[in-house]
Amino acid sequence: MGGGPVGCVLALLLARQTSHPERIAILQSDASSQYGHVPEHDPRVLALNHGSRVLLESLQAWPAQASIIQNIHVSQKGRLGRTIIRHRDFNVPQLGSVVHYPRLHERLMQALQASGVQVHTGRAAQVSTQDAQGVSVVQDDQLFRTALVVHADGHPNTPVQREYAQTALLTRARACLPRKGWAFERFTPEGPLAVLPHPHAADAQSIVWCCASERARVLTSLEPNAFSAALSDMFGTRLGTLTVEGPIVAIPLRLNVRANIAEGRCVAIGNAAQTLHPVAGQGLNLGLRDTAMLAIALRDWLTQPERDVSPILAEFQRHRQPDRQLTALLTDSMARTFTTGLAPVEHLAGLALLGMDALPFARAPLARHLLQGLRR
Ligand SMILES: Cc1cc2nc3c(=O)[nH]c(=O)nc-3n(C[C@H](O)[C@H](O)[C@H](O)COP(=O)(O)OP(=O)(O)OC[C@H]3O[C@@H](n4cnc5c(N)ncnc54)[C@H](O)[C@@H]3O)c2cc1C
């Protein structure tokens, strides 16, 4: 259920592991997602780590347009401290790549067409009943009876754990002094501001500006010139002047982690399992790790799908817990540490950034987790 990147990647991985790919179906909703967009118009630009890229390339789903991140500059507005994470410190050609959600989705849909998997688009699908023999799912007037349901519908069905009172403003800007391969994460008292190389042009930057929700309302009502000036003021002059081009999309931010991702024959992965703050660009990277691990867990079962899948899903839940919890904890603390409004805390955080810069071994674990996630 759900044909976003996570649902599509899982279907492609499972299709490779069975001689009956036609028994796998993606039920995709043609209504707008929680972000108010169908995939073809989704405004998100995604920073993906090396592992995610390798996975997508192996499925022939890597978009032709992608920019690369070789160095990440992390700083704090108005306080001491900055650190630089460089690809050469990790002996890798790049730290990550940036792709546009609609281009990634387009490539995944093309790969799906060749895979033999069924794709049904209609109203939001719903689980109607679950019993010992299987699960019934309804979409429009169609009833599907299945041995396993994977929720990849992008929203955990649980109460929100944290309202950040922050809104992410997404837009594209042109930099008058672009720096190839550089990404910037700037912590401000209202939330982090990310400036990433945009995949569409060498001087284009993708902006993810997380700020207090009231301020976001004011900013979105500004004329483009005034918005550009406010953005340049917040970011500084590292890329020269930033001129916003393109629409500004506002996305409210919250943390929502599902405690139980496995319930009988149903399991949740990707944003349906956890919705994180976008700081450090971890959501889809984590979702793709969920996906790869679920495909591995289901490998043997796919050859004998009459066996009860519940124990496999329960084990999958246990196995995924550390990576999901650590990534949620890391992004939650990064999103909040610099926004306490308490000068000593923010100075300490600034010193931590300085310390990390001086001591490569201190920044290595953070960067490694952001690069690779928890591998077991
Ligand atoms: C501002 C912002 C920036 C981000 N930046 C990054 C980044 O740099 N790097 C990164 O790794 N992650 C990033 N993320 C997170 C990333 O976007 C998500 O983790 C990723 O899109 C999750 O994919 P998904 O397929 O699980 O869910 P989604 O992308 O939300 O897709 C779910 C799909 O399911 C459909 N659907 C919903 N309900 C139903 C239903 N009942 N039946 C059928 N279909 C349904 C929806 O319409 C949607 O198409 C960012 C998120 C935000 C908000």
The ligand as a Tripos MOL2 file, in Angstrom:
@<TRIPOS>MOLECULE
LIG
   53    58     1     0     0
SMALL
NO_CHARGES

@<TRIPOS>ATOM
      1 C1         11.2860   18.7910    3.4720 C.3       1 LIG1
      2 C2         11.7490   17.3720    3.4010 C.ar      1 LIG1
      3 C3         13.0430   17.0970    2.9510 C.ar      1 LIG1
      4 C4         13.5030   15.7870    2.9370 C.ar      1 LIG1
      5 N1         14.7870   15.5450    2.5320 N.ar      1 LIG1
      6 C5         15.2610   14.2860    2.5480 C.ar      1 LIG1
      7 C6         16.6010   14.0050    2.1480 C.ar      1 LIG1
      8 O1         17.3540   14.9140    1.7930 O.2       1 LIG1
      9 N2         17.0320   12.7180    2.1810 N.ar      1 LIG1
     10 C7         16.2220   11.7030    2.6000 C.ar      1 LIG1
     11 O2         16.6790   10.5380    2.6350 O.2       1 LIG1
     12 N3         14.9360   11.9320    2.9710 N.ar      1 LIG1
     13 C8         14.4570   13.1910    2.9520 C.ar      1 LIG1
     14 N4         13.1570   13.4330    3.3150 N.ar      1 LIG1
     15 C9         12.3040   12.2980    3.7100 C.3       1 LIG1
     16 C10        11.7390   11.5830    2.4700 C.3       1 LIG1
     17 O3         11.0240   12.4950    1.6710 O.3       1 LIG1
     18 C11        10.8300   10.4460    2.9090 C.3       1 LIG1
     19 O4         11.4920    9.6670    3.8710 O.3       1 LIG1
     20 C12        10.4650    9.5380    1.7260 C.3       1 LIG1
     21 O5          9.7840   10.2610    0.7380 O.3       1 LIG1
     22 C13         9.5980    8.3960    2.2360 C.3       1 LIG1
     23 O6          9.1810    7.6170    1.1630 O.3       1 LIG1
     24 P1          7.8860    6.7140    1.3080 P.3       1 LIG1
     25 O7          7.7360    6.0110    0.0040 O.co2     1 LIG1
     26 O8          7.9490    5.9420    2.5690 O.co2     1 LIG1
     27 O9          6.6770    7.7560    1.5340 O.3       1 LIG1
     28 P2          6.1190    8.8630    0.5570 P.3       1 LIG1
     29 O10         7.2020    9.4520   -0.2580 O.co2     1 LIG1
     30 O11         5.3020    9.7840    1.4010 O.co2     1 LIG1
     31 O12         5.1410    8.0580   -0.4220 O.3       1 LIG1
     32 C14         3.9670    7.4310    0.0580 C.3       1 LIG1
     33 C15         2.9810    7.2780   -1.1010 C.3       1 LIG1
     34 O13         1.8630    6.5120   -0.6660 O.3       1 LIG1
     35 C16         0.6610    7.1090   -1.1370 C.3       1 LIG1
     36 N5         -0.4160    6.7630   -0.2100 N.ar      1 LIG1
     37 C17        -0.7310    7.3380    0.9640 C.ar      1 LIG1
     38 N6         -1.7650    6.7000    1.5550 N.ar      1 LIG1
     39 C18        -2.1150    5.6930    0.7280 C.ar      1 LIG1
     40 C19        -3.1010    4.6770    0.7820 C.ar      1 LIG1
     41 N7         -3.9380    4.5510    1.8150 N.pl3     1 LIG1
     42 N8         -3.1960    3.8170   -0.2470 N.ar      1 LIG1
     43 C20        -2.3530    3.9010   -1.3000 C.ar      1 LIG1
     44 N9         -1.3780    4.8430   -1.4100 N.ar      1 LIG1
     45 C21        -1.2650    5.7200   -0.3950 C.ar      1 LIG1
     46 C22         0.9750    8.6050   -1.1590 C.3       1 LIG1
     47 O14         0.1270    9.2780   -2.0630 O.3       1 LIG1
     48 C23         2.4340    8.6210   -1.5950 C.3       1 LIG1
     49 O15         2.5350    8.6630   -3.0060 O.3       1 LIG1
     50 C24        12.6620   14.7340    3.3470 C.ar      1 LIG1
     51 C25        11.3560   15.0040    3.7740 C.ar      1 LIG1
     52 C26        10.9120   16.3160    3.8050 C.ar      1 LIG1
     53 C27         9.5160   16.5910    4.2830 C.3       1 LIG1
@<TRIPOS>BOND
     1     1     2 1
     2     2     3 ar
     3     2    52 ar
     4     3     4 ar
     5     4     5 ar
     6     4    50 ar
     7     5     6 ar
     8     6     7 ar
     9     6    13 1
    10     7     8 2
    11     7     9 ar
    12     9    10 ar
    13    10    11 2
    14    10    12 ar
    15    12    13 ar
    16    13    14 ar
    17    14    15 1
    18    14    50 ar
    19    15    16 1
    20    16    17 1
    21    16    18 1
    22    18    19 1
    23    18    20 1
    24    20    21 1
    25    20    22 1
    26    22    23 1
    27    23    24 1
    28    24    25 2
    29    24    26 1
    30    24    27 1
    31    27    28 1
    32    28    29 2
    33    28    30 1
    34    28    31 1
    35    31    32 1
    36    32    33 1
    37    33    34 1
    38    33    48 1
    39    34    35 1
    40    35    36 1
    41    35    46 1
    42    36    37 ar
    43    36    45 ar
    44    37    38 ar
    45    38    39 ar
    46    39    40 ar
    47    39    45 ar
    48    40    41 1
    49    40    42 ar
    50    42    43 ar
    51    43    44 ar
    52    44    45 ar
    53    46    47 1
    54    46    48 1
    55    48    49 1
    56    50    51 ar
    57    51    52 ar
    58    52    53 1
@<TRIPOS>SUBSTRUCTURE
     1 LIG1         1 GROUP 0 **** ****
